[in-house]
Amino acid sequence: MTTQHSGIDAAARSRARRRALQALYAWQMSGSSMNAVIEQFRHEQDMEVADLDYFENLLRGVADHVDALDARLRPHLDREVEQVDPIERAALRLGAYELEFRPDVPYRVILNEAIEVTKRFGADHGHSYVNGVLDKLAIELRTAEKKG
């Protein structure tokens, strides 16, 4: 079942986030340029069912703002950003980007999606860590929305 929200295909966005997490992981581990990573992922078969524009927006946004995103995350982490598990780090960066730069996406959607992709690809309790960090960041960045 596909749900529509303001004309946006939620399932295609979910797939875009899932693939963006994998692409961010690849980018973090390989040291390749983001353009190279995007090109590599764009040609994969299951990308046909993802929101490609959103996928690229997420990846380019994280790459362009990675230092600022890490600075936003740092006060809420119990270790250095570089010491966070690479899957969890990718999920945190994606979530932080959406919280700060995509006000069109409700914070609850961002947190739920980050938890789901971390459950799917991360360590056993990684999703709890991601949830805790992003929830604190949501309070900081989405105060009005969280109160409403």
N, CA and C atoms as an extended XYZ file, in Angstrom:
444
Properties=species:S:1:pos:R:3:atomname:S:1:resname:S:1:resid:I:1 pbc="F F F"
N         0.831       -1.178        0.000 N   MET     1
C         0.000        0.000        0.000 CA  MET     1
C         0.879        1.245        0.000 C   MET     1
N         0.622        2.154       -0.871 N   THR     2
C         1.368        3.397       -0.960 CA  THR     2
C         0.526        4.514       -0.379 C   THR     2
N         1.148        5.297        0.495 N   THR     3
C         0.426        6.423        1.070 CA  THR     3
C         0.875        7.700        0.398 C   THR     3
N        -0.062        8.578        0.198 N   GLN     4
C         0.244        9.869       -0.413 CA  GLN     4
C         0.184       10.937        0.673 C   GLN     4
N         1.157       11.817        0.690 N   HIS     5
C         1.138       12.959        1.595 CA  HIS     5
C         1.463       14.183        0.776 C   HIS     5
N         0.490       15.017        0.595 N   SER     6
C         0.670       16.236       -0.210 CA  SER     6
C         1.243       15.895       -1.588 C   SER     6
N         0.786       14.799       -2.163 N   GLY     7
C         1.232       14.434       -3.503 CA  GLY     7
C         2.596       13.764       -3.534 C   GLY     7
N         3.178       13.513       -2.378 N   ILE     8
C         4.492       12.882       -2.315 CA  ILE     8
C         4.289       11.395       -2.033 C   ILE     8
N         4.948       10.556       -2.785 N   ASP     9
C         4.858        9.119       -2.580 CA  ASP     9
C         5.753        8.733       -1.402 C   ASP     9
N         5.142        8.443       -0.248 N   ALA    10
C         5.888        8.149        0.975 CA  ALA    10
C         6.761        6.906        0.820 C   ALA    10
N         6.268        5.899        0.113 N   ALA    11
C         7.051        4.672       -0.070 CA  ALA    11
C         8.304        4.949       -0.909 C   ALA    11
N         8.171        5.767       -1.939 N   ALA    12
C         9.329        6.112       -2.772 CA  ALA    12
C        10.338        6.927       -1.965 C   ALA    12
N         9.848        7.782       -1.083 N   ARG    13
C        10.748        8.559       -0.204 CA  ARG    13
C        11.461        7.624        0.769 C   ARG    13
N        10.745        6.650        1.310 N   SER    14
C        11.369        5.688        2.223 CA  SER    14
C        12.478        4.924        1.525 C   SER    14
N        12.197        4.490        0.294 N   ARG    15
C        13.227        3.779       -0.477 CA  ARG    15
C        14.411        4.704       -0.759 C   ARG    15
N        14.130        5.975       -1.042 N   ALA    16
C        15.208        6.943       -1.291 CA  ALA    16
C        16.085        7.081       -0.051 C   ALA    16
N        15.470        7.142        1.134 N   ARG    17
C        16.248        7.254        2.379 CA  ARG    17
C        17.079        6.006        2.617 C   ARG    17
N        16.475        4.851        2.365 N   ARG    18
C        17.178        3.579        2.565 CA  ARG    18
C        18.405        3.513        1.669 C   ARG    18
N        18.218        3.876        0.406 N   ARG    19
C        19.345        3.853       -0.536 CA  ARG    19
C        20.345        4.958       -0.204 C   ARG    19
N        19.858        6.105        0.281 N   ALA    20
C        20.762        7.201        0.668 CA  ALA    20
C        21.637        6.773        1.845 C   ALA    20
N        21.063        6.024        2.792 N   LEU    21
C        21.863        5.524        3.907 CA  LEU    21
C        22.989        4.641        3.384 C   LEU    21
N        22.659        3.753        2.466 N   GLN    22
C        23.677        2.861        1.909 CA  GLN    22
C        24.726        3.648        1.123 C   GLN    22
N        24.276        4.650        0.386 N   ALA    23
C        25.207        5.467       -0.389 CA  ALA    23
C        26.107        6.291        0.536 C   ALA    23
N        25.548        6.829        1.606 N   LEU    24
C        26.362        7.579        2.577 CA  LEU    24
C        27.388        6.676        3.229 C   LEU    24
N        26.968        5.475        3.562 N   TYR    25
C        27.903        4.503        4.126 CA  TYR    25
C        29.053        4.272        3.146 C   TYR    25
N        28.724        4.041        1.881 N   ALA    26
C        29.748        3.818        0.859 CA  ALA    26
C        30.669        5.035        0.733 C   ALA    26
N        30.083        6.224        0.767 N   TRP    27
C        30.858        7.469        0.661 CA  TRP    27
C        31.814        7.618        1.841 C   TRP    27
N        31.314        7.353        3.045 N   GLN    28
C        32.144        7.452        4.249 CA  GLN    28
C        33.292        6.457        4.223 C   GLN    28
N        33.026        5.247        3.728 N   MET    29
C        34.029        4.177        3.784 CA  MET    29
C        35.023        4.245        2.625 C   MET    29
N        34.572        4.741        1.465 N   SER    30
C        35.421        4.687        0.273 CA  SER    30
C        36.266        5.933        0.064 C   SER    30
N        35.786        7.060        0.553 N   GLY    31
C        36.492        8.307        0.276 CA  GLY    31
C        36.265        8.794       -1.145 C   GLY    31
N        35.367        8.144       -1.879 N   SER    32
C        35.033        8.568       -3.244 CA  SER    32
C        34.287        9.892       -3.192 C   SER    32
N        34.211       10.565       -4.330 N   SER    33
C        33.424       11.794       -4.384 CA  SER    33
C        31.937       11.423       -4.312 C   SER    33
N        31.136       12.366       -3.815 N   MET    34
C        29.702       12.097       -3.734 CA  MET    34
C        29.125       11.902       -5.126 C   MET    34
N        29.622       12.650       -6.114 N   ASN    35
C        29.133       12.469       -7.490 CA  ASN    35
C        29.349       11.037       -7.968 C   ASN    35
N        30.510       10.471       -7.667 N   ALA    36
C        30.803        9.093       -8.079 CA  ALA    36
C        29.865        8.112       -7.388 C   ALA    36
N        29.609        8.336       -6.110 N   VAL    37
C        28.714        7.454       -5.357 CA  VAL    37
C        27.291        7.553       -5.911 C   VAL    37
N        26.831        8.769       -6.174 N   ILE    38
C        25.481        8.955       -6.730 CA  ILE    38
C        25.367        8.249       -8.072 C   ILE    38
N        26.359        8.400       -8.923 N   GLU    39
C        26.337        7.736      -10.241 CA  GLU    39
C        26.274        6.221      -10.082 C   GLU    39
N        27.063        5.695       -9.168 N   GLN    40
C        27.089        4.250       -8.935 CA  GLN    40
C        25.710        3.753       -8.507 C   GLN    40
N        25.074        4.451       -7.578 N   PHE    41
C        23.772        4.020       -7.063 CA  PHE    41
C        22.649        4.287       -8.054 C   PHE    41
N        22.761        5.333       -8.840 N   ARG    42
C        21.693        5.706       -9.774 CA  ARG    42
C        21.405        4.589      -10.775 C   ARG    42
N        22.407        3.804      -11.087 N   HIS    43
C        22.237        2.768      -12.114 CA  HIS    43
C        21.809        1.420      -11.553 C   HIS    43
N        21.560        1.350      -10.247 N   GLU    44
C        21.097        0.093       -9.670 CA  GLU    44
C        19.613       -0.091       -9.951 C   GLU    44
N        19.221       -1.311      -10.136 N   GLN    45
C        17.872       -1.627      -10.588 CA  GLN    45
C        16.765       -1.100       -9.679 C   GLN    45
N        16.908       -1.263       -8.367 N   ASP    46
C        15.801       -0.876       -7.483 CA  ASP    46
C        15.674        0.631       -7.302 C   ASP    46
N        16.566        1.402       -7.883 N   MET    47
C        16.454        2.857       -7.806 CA  MET    47
C        15.264        3.362       -8.616 C   MET    47
N        14.759        2.527       -9.523 N   GLU    48
C        13.612        2.928      -10.340 CA  GLU    48
C        12.368        3.199       -9.498 C   GLU    48
N        12.286        2.569       -8.329 N   VAL    49
C        11.104        2.727       -7.483 CA  VAL    49
C        11.338        3.721       -6.340 C   VAL    49
N        12.510        4.343       -6.317 N   ALA    50
C        12.813        5.338       -5.281 CA  ALA    50
C        12.617        6.738       -5.847 C   ALA    50
N        12.464        7.698       -4.972 N   ASP    51
C        12.369        9.104       -5.355 CA  ASP    51
C        13.799        9.599       -5.601 C   ASP    51
N        14.207        9.565       -6.868 N   LEU    52
C        15.594        9.889       -7.220 CA  LEU    52
C        15.974       11.318       -6.870 C   LEU    52
N        15.066       12.256       -7.060 N   ASP    53
C        15.372       13.649       -6.717 CA  ASP    53
C        15.630       13.781       -5.228 C   ASP    53
N        14.826       13.109       -4.432 N   TYR    54
C        15.001       13.189       -2.982 CA  TYR    54
C        16.305       12.509       -2.565 C   TYR    54
N        16.591       11.359       -3.164 N   PHE    55
C        17.833       10.625       -2.923 CA  PHE    55
C        19.037       11.543       -3.153 C   PHE    55
N        19.055       12.212       -4.300 N   GLU    56
C        20.170       13.113       -4.615 CA  GLU    56
C        20.197       14.322       -3.698 C   GLU    56
N        19.027       14.882       -3.369 N   ASN    57
C        18.976       16.016       -2.463 CA  ASN    57
C        19.588       15.653       -1.112 C   ASN    57
N        19.243       14.493       -0.590 N   LEU    58
C        19.780       14.053        0.697 CA  LEU    58
C        21.296       13.917        0.639 C   LEU    58
N        21.782       13.237       -0.384 N   LEU    59
C        23.217       12.977       -0.463 CA  LEU    59
C        24.029       14.246       -0.689 C   LEU    59
N        23.586       15.067       -1.616 N   ARG    60
C        24.317       16.320       -1.863 CA  ARG    60
C        24.230       17.238       -0.645 C   ARG    60
N        23.073       17.254        0.015 N   GLY    61
C        22.905       18.078        1.212 CA  GLY    61
C        23.836       17.650        2.333 C   GLY    61
N        23.920       16.356        2.583 N   VAL    62
C        24.819       15.861        3.625 CA  VAL    62
C        26.265       16.169        3.252 C   VAL    62
N        26.642       15.905        2.012 N   ALA    63
C        28.026       16.165        1.587 CA  ALA    63
C        28.373       17.649        1.703 C   ALA    63
N        27.452       18.513        1.299 N   ASP    64
C        27.707       19.959        1.340 CA  ASP    64
C        27.775       20.502        2.761 C   ASP    64
N        27.069       19.876        3.693 N   HIS    65
C        26.948       20.410        5.052 CA  HIS    65
C        27.508       19.478        6.124 C   HIS    65
N        28.340       18.506        5.730 N   VAL    66
C        28.763       17.468        6.672 CA  VAL    66
C        29.425       18.047        7.922 C   VAL    66
N        30.259       19.059        7.792 N   ASP    67
C        30.931       19.621        8.970 CA  ASP    67
C        29.937       20.296        9.908 C   ASP    67
N        28.994       21.046        9.339 N   ALA    68
C        27.967       21.708       10.148 CA  ALA    68
C        27.043       20.674       10.796 C   ALA    68
N        26.706       19.614       10.068 N   LEU    69
C        25.843       18.565       10.620 CA  LEU    69
C        26.549       17.860       11.774 C   LEU    69
N        27.825       17.546       11.579 N   ASP    70
C        28.588       16.897       12.651 CA  ASP    70
C        28.665       17.809       13.877 C   ASP    70
N        28.835       19.107       13.648 N   ALA    71
C        28.882       20.066       14.764 CA  ALA    71
C        27.542       20.097       15.499 C   ALA    71
N        26.433       19.988       14.768 N   ARG    72
C        25.092       19.946       15.384 CA  ARG    72
C        24.917       18.673       16.215 C   ARG    72
N        25.455       17.572       15.700 N   LEU    73
C        25.290       16.279       16.366 CA  LEU    73
C        26.202       16.140       17.596 C   LEU    73
N        27.408       16.687       17.523 N   ARG    74
C        28.451       16.471       18.535 CA  ARG    74
C        27.967       16.643       19.985 C   ARG    74
N        27.227       17.710       20.334 N   PRO    75
C        26.813       17.860       21.739 CA  PRO    75
C        25.894       16.743       22.248 C   PRO    75
N        25.292       16.005       21.341 N   HIS    76
C        24.339       14.964       21.716 CA  HIS    76
C        24.946       13.554       21.666 C   HIS    76
N        26.224       13.468       21.293 N   LEU    77
C        26.899       12.177       21.173 CA  LEU    77
C        27.716       11.876       22.423 C   LEU    77
N        27.931       10.597       22.679 N   ASP    78
C        28.756       10.183       23.821 CA  ASP    78
C        30.178        9.823       23.393 C   ASP    78
N        30.496       10.115       22.133 N   ARG    79
C        31.827        9.836       21.584 CA  ARG    79
C        32.035       10.758       20.397 C   ARG    79
N        33.226       10.733       19.841 N   GLU    80
C        33.503       11.548       18.657 CA  GLU    80
C        32.677       11.030       17.475 C   GLU    80
N        32.318       11.906       16.572 N   VAL    81
C        31.515       11.537       15.399 CA  VAL    81
C        32.184       10.380       14.650 C   VAL    81
N        33.507       10.462       14.488 N   GLU    82
C        34.239        9.442       13.726 CA  GLU    82
C        34.212        8.080       14.401 C   GLU    82
N        33.928        8.042       15.715 N   GLN    83
C        33.891        6.777       16.449 CA  GLN    83
C        32.515        6.122       16.439 C   GLN    83
N        31.515        6.839       15.954 N   VAL    84
C        30.169        6.272       15.846 CA  VAL    84
C        30.177        5.238       14.722 C   VAL    84
N        29.504        4.125       14.940 N   ASP    85
C        29.382        3.083       13.921 CA  ASP    85
C        29.006        3.728       12.580 C   ASP    85
N        29.651        3.321       11.472 N   PRO    86
C        29.404        3.981       10.183 CA  PRO    86
C        27.941        3.998        9.722 C   PRO    86
N        27.185        2.955       10.000 N   ILE    87
C        25.759        2.944        9.627 CA  ILE    87
C        25.006        3.961       10.482 C   ILE    87
N        25.267        3.932       11.783 N   GLU    88
C        24.617        4.886       12.680 CA  GLU    88
C        25.022        6.319       12.322 C   GLU    88
N        26.286        6.526       11.993 N   ARG    89
C        26.760        7.863       11.608 CA  ARG    89
C        26.033        8.344       10.361 C   ARG    89
N        25.865        7.461        9.388 N   ALA    90
C        25.146        7.824        8.160 CA  ALA    90
C        23.693        8.174        8.487 C   ALA    90
N        23.053        7.382        9.344 N   ALA    91
C        21.653        7.648        9.725 CA  ALA    91
C        21.543        8.970       10.478 C   ALA    91
N        22.495        9.246       11.358 N   LEU    92
C        22.480       10.499       12.119 CA  LEU    92
C        22.666       11.702       11.199 C   LEU    92
N        23.587       11.582       10.268 N   ARG    93
C        23.815       12.693        9.335 CA  ARG    93
C        22.595       12.927        8.453 C   ARG    93
N        21.989       11.844        7.959 N   LEU    94
C        20.770       11.983        7.156 CA  LEU    94
C        19.657       12.645        7.961 C   LEU    94
N        19.447       12.147        9.170 N   GLY    95
C        18.400       12.701       10.017 CA  GLY    95
C        18.657       14.156       10.368 C   GLY    95
N        19.905       14.479       10.689 N   ALA    96
C        20.261       15.858       11.029 CA  ALA    96
C        20.035       16.778        9.831 C   ALA    96
N        20.402       16.297        8.647 N   TYR    97
C        20.178       17.108        7.441 CA  TYR    97
C        18.685       17.386        7.256 C   TYR    97
N        17.871       16.342        7.353 N   GLU    98
C        16.432       16.534        7.155 CA  GLU    98
C        15.828       17.435        8.233 C   GLU    98
N        16.254       17.255        9.471 N   LEU    99
C        15.720       18.100       10.546 CA  LEU    99
C        16.039       19.574       10.316 C   LEU    99
N        17.247       19.838        9.836 N   GLU   100
C        17.657       21.230        9.670 CA  GLU   100
C        17.226       21.851        8.345 C   GLU   100
N        17.314       21.086        7.271 N   PHE   101
C        17.134       21.666        5.940 CA  PHE   101
C        15.868       21.244        5.204 C   PHE   101
N        15.093       20.337        5.783 N   ARG   102
C        13.859       19.885        5.123 CA  ARG   102
C        12.673       20.093        6.058 C   ARG   102
N        12.312       21.354        6.325 N   PRO   103
C        11.181       21.619        7.218 CA  PRO   103
C         9.850       21.110        6.664 C   PRO   103
N         9.827       20.765        5.374 N   ASP   104
C         8.620       20.202        4.763 CA  ASP   104
C         8.353       18.769        5.229 C   ASP   104
N         9.349       18.139        5.863 N   VAL   105
C         9.196       16.768        6.345 CA  VAL   105
C         9.001       16.816        7.859 C   VAL   105
N         7.875       16.291        8.367 N   PRO   106
C         7.636       16.303        9.813 CA  PRO   106
C         8.743       15.565       10.575 C   PRO   106
N         9.125       16.110       11.736 N   TYR   107
C        10.222       15.499       12.491 CA  TYR   107
C         9.916       14.056       12.870 C   TYR   107
N         8.643       13.724       13.123 N   ARG   108
C         8.298       12.345       13.478 CA  ARG   108
C         8.602       11.373       12.326 C   ARG   108
N         8.378       11.828       11.112 N   VAL   109
C         8.701       11.009        9.935 CA  VAL   109
C        10.213       10.793        9.867 C   VAL   109
N        10.965       11.867       10.073 N   ILE   110
C        12.428       11.785       10.018 CA  ILE   110
C        12.941       10.796       11.064 C   ILE   110
N        12.481       10.925       12.301 N   LEU   111
C        12.928       10.020       13.357 CA  LEU   111
C        12.520        8.579       13.076 C   LEU   111
N        11.270        8.357       12.685 N   ASN   112
C        10.815        6.992       12.394 CA  ASN   112
C        11.616        6.353       11.268 C   ASN   112
N        11.866        7.122       10.215 N   GLU   113
C        12.627        6.581        9.081 CA  GLU   113
C        14.069        6.263        9.491 C   GLU   113
N        14.686        7.148       10.281 N   ALA   114
C        16.062        6.910       10.738 CA  ALA   114
C        16.132        5.645       11.591 C   ALA   114
N        15.144        5.459       12.453 N   ILE   115
C        15.100        4.264       13.297 CA  ILE   115
C        14.950        3.015       12.435 C   ILE   115
N        14.042        3.063       11.462 N   GLU   116
C        13.800        1.898       10.611 CA  GLU   116
C        15.022        1.505        9.786 C   GLU   116
N        15.699        2.484        9.173 N   VAL   117
C        16.874        2.121        8.364 CA  VAL   117
C        18.005        1.615        9.246 C   VAL   117
N        18.115        2.148       10.463 N   THR   118
C        19.161        1.670       11.370 CA  THR   118
C        18.840        0.267       11.867 C   THR   118
N        17.565       -0.024       12.124 N   LYS   119
C        17.168       -1.390       12.497 CA  LYS   119
C        17.534       -2.361       11.379 C   LYS   119
N        17.303       -1.921       10.160 N   ARG   120
C        17.528       -2.806        9.013 CA  ARG   120
C        19.011       -3.052        8.740 C   ARG   120
N        19.832       -2.006        8.841 N   PHE   121
C        21.231       -2.129        8.413 CA  PHE   121
C        22.254       -2.037        9.539 C   PHE   121
N        21.852       -1.533       10.701 N   GLY   122
C        22.810       -1.259       11.770 CA  GLY   122
C        22.961       -2.391       12.768 C   GLY   122
N        23.701       -2.090       13.835 N   ALA   123
C        23.923       -3.039       14.924 CA  ALA   123
C        22.623       -3.233       15.704 C   ALA   123
N        22.607       -4.246       16.571 N   ASP   124
C        21.401       -4.627       17.296 CA  ASP   124
C        20.675       -3.469       17.985 C   ASP   124
N        21.384       -2.647       18.713 N   HIS   125
C        20.723       -1.571       19.455 CA  HIS   125
C        21.058       -0.199       18.885 C   HIS   125
N        21.593       -0.169       17.678 N   GLY   126
C        21.960        1.092       17.046 CA  GLY   126
C        20.788        2.027       16.871 C   GLY   126
N        19.615        1.465       16.606 N   HIS   127
C        18.438        2.311       16.386 CA  HIS   127
C        18.065        3.093       17.644 C   HIS   127
N        18.308        2.525       18.827 N   SER   128
C        18.012        3.238       20.074 CA  SER   128
C        18.934        4.443       20.227 C   SER   128
N        20.197        4.260       19.868 N   TYR   129
C        21.173        5.354       19.933 CA  TYR   129
C        20.783        6.468       18.959 C   TYR   129
N        20.474        6.089       17.720 N   VAL   130
C        20.078        7.050       16.689 CA  VAL   130
C        18.820        7.802       17.137 C   VAL   130
N        17.851        7.082       17.687 N   ASN   131
C        16.625        7.702       18.161 CA  ASN   131
C        16.923        8.734       19.252 C   ASN   131
N        17.734        8.375       20.227 N   GLY   132
C        18.055        9.270       21.325 CA  GLY   132
C        18.737       10.552       20.862 C   GLY   132
N        19.711       10.401       19.969 N   VAL   133
C        20.459       11.568       19.473 CA  VAL   133
C        19.552       12.459       18.631 C   VAL   133
N        18.819       11.873       17.691 N   LEU   134
C        17.971       12.685       16.811 CA  LEU   134
C        16.799       13.310       17.566 C   LEU   134
N        16.309       12.641       18.599 N   ASP   135
C        15.230       13.227       19.393 CA  ASP   135
C        15.722       14.507       20.075 C   ASP   135
N        16.932       14.469       20.630 N   LYS   136
C        17.514       15.672       21.258 CA  LYS   136
C        17.725       16.770       20.219 C   LYS   136
N        18.183       16.392       19.034 N   LEU   137
C        18.401       17.374       17.968 CA  LEU   137
C        17.070       17.955       17.491 C   LEU   137
N        16.037       17.141       17.453 N   ALA   138
C        14.706       17.626       17.049 CA  ALA   138
C        14.191       18.668       18.045 C   ALA   138
N        14.455       18.458       19.328 N   ILE   139
C        14.049       19.443       20.338 CA  ILE   139
C        14.743       20.775       20.053 C   ILE   139
N        16.009       20.688       19.682 N   GLU   140
C        16.805       21.882       19.390 CA  GLU   140
C        16.349       22.580       18.099 C   GLU   140
N        16.107       21.802       17.044 N   LEU   141
C        15.838       22.373       15.724 CA  LEU   141
C        14.352       22.543       15.400 C   LEU   141
N        13.512       21.774       16.037 N   ARG   142
C        12.078       21.774       15.709 CA  ARG   142
C        11.222       22.055       16.935 C   ARG   142
N        11.656       22.965       17.769 N   THR   143
C        10.972       23.252       19.033 CA  THR   143
C         9.483       23.510       18.829 C   THR   143
N         9.143       24.404       17.928 N   ALA   144
C         7.732       24.757       17.705 CA  ALA   144
C         6.928       23.537       17.253 C   ALA   144
N         7.512       22.748       16.373 N   GLU   145
C         6.819       21.565       15.856 CA  GLU   145
C         6.614       20.522       16.971 C   GLU   145
N         7.619       20.328       17.804 N   LYS   146
C         7.504       19.340       18.887 CA  LYS   146
C         6.467       19.759       19.913 C   LYS   146
N         6.328       21.063       20.150 N   LYS   147
C         5.337       21.556       21.114 CA  LYS   147
C         3.925       21.411       20.563 C   LYS   147
N         3.807       21.575       19.222 N   GLY   148
C         2.485       21.539       18.594 CA  GLY   148
C         2.004       20.162       18.480 C   GLY   148
